[in-house]
């Protein structure tokens, strides 16, 4: 038995952090339509997987300045670029 959804809106998340927050805040279940005869329905569970790029972006966004400086000093190009970008914006 299929339930219709009256409207669905999608928005494009700006960052991986927002995407993760959106997934966590999404309701897990919907209330079935009330009928005169009680029925037993099972709610399918959705599995969400993040790509390696999304996981990396999330980790980088949560990184402290000290960690970025440490990685930049050890030769991490991305950390060095981020450090240079942050110093320009100050």
ABEGO torsion letter per residue (X at the ends): XBBBBABBBBBBBABAAAAAAAAAABBABBBBBBBABBBBBBBBBBBBBBBAAAAAAAAAAABBAAAAAAAAAAGBAAAAAAAAAAAAAX
